[in-house]
């Protein structure tokens, strides 16, 4: 029996206007790290078009959830 490996990662799409779009994909990054990078400004909140979570080819739009969690942590 072959063991199946699950692959998952986040895609953060930022729009820099005339400079273009940037898709940030890092298979090592966790949801907590994405939230941390939003809070720090590394992923500029006003530039984020979407955040997708990809698991074995299935895509979920988690933009609102991630932005809300970043807001929650800022208050705490």
C-alpha positions as CSV (number, residue, x, y, z in Angstrom):
1,X,0.0,0.0,0.0
2,X,1.4,3.4,-1.0
3,X,1.3,6.2,1.6
4,X,-0.3,9.4,0.1
5,X,1.4,12.7,0.8
6,X,-0.8,15.7,1.2
7,X,0.5,18.9,-0.3
8,X,-0.7,22.3,0.9
9,X,0.4,25.9,0.6
10,X,-0.8,29.5,0.7
11,X,-0.8,31.9,-2.3
12,X,-0.8,35.5,-1.4
13,X,-1.5,37.7,-4.5
14,X,-0.5,41.4,-4.2
15,X,-1.3,44.1,-6.7
16,X,1.3,46.8,-7.1
17,X,-0.6,48.8,-9.7
18,X,1.6,49.7,-12.7
19,X,4.5,47.6,-11.2
20,X,2.3,44.5,-11.6
21,X,1.1,41.6,-9.6
22,X,3.2,39.4,-7.3
23,X,2.1,35.9,-6.2
24,X,3.9,34.9,-3.1
25,X,4.0,31.1,-2.7
26,X,6.1,29.4,0.0
27,X,5.2,25.7,0.7
28,X,6.9,26.1,4.1
29,X,4.7,28.9,5.4
30,X,1.9,28.4,7.9
31,X,-1.4,30.2,8.4
32,X,0.1,31.8,11.5
33,X,3.1,33.1,9.5
34,X,0.8,34.6,6.8
35,X,-1.1,36.4,9.5
36,X,2.2,37.6,11.1
37,X,3.4,38.9,7.7
38,X,0.1,40.8,7.2
39,X,0.5,42.4,10.7
40,X,4.1,43.4,10.1
41,X,3.3,45.0,6.7
42,X,5.5,42.5,4.8
43,X,2.3,41.6,2.9
44,X,0.7,45.1,2.6
45,X,-2.9,44.8,3.5
46,X,-4.0,47.4,1.0
47,X,-2.2,45.5,-1.8
48,X,-3.6,42.0,-1.1
49,X,-6.0,40.8,-3.9
50,X,-6.5,37.4,-2.4
51,X,-5.1,34.7,-0.2
52,X,-5.7,31.1,-1.4
53,X,-5.1,27.9,0.5
54,X,-4.3,25.0,-1.8
55,X,-4.6,21.4,-0.6
56,X,-3.9,18.7,-3.1
57,X,-5.1,20.9,-6.0
58,X,-8.3,22.1,-4.2
59,X,-8.4,25.9,-3.7
60,X,-10.1,27.8,-0.9
61,X,-10.3,31.6,-0.7
62,X,-9.2,32.4,2.8
63,X,-8.7,36.1,2.3
64,X,-11.4,37.4,4.6
65,X,-10.6,34.9,7.3
66,X,-6.8,35.7,7.3
67,X,-7.4,39.5,7.4
68,X,-9.9,39.1,10.2
69,X,-7.4,37.0,12.2
70,X,-4.7,39.5,11.6
71,X,-7.1,42.2,13.1
72,X,-7.9,40.0,16.1
73,X,-4.2,39.6,16.9
74,X,-3.6,43.3,16.7
75,X,-6.3,43.9,19.3
76,X,-4.9,41.3,21.7
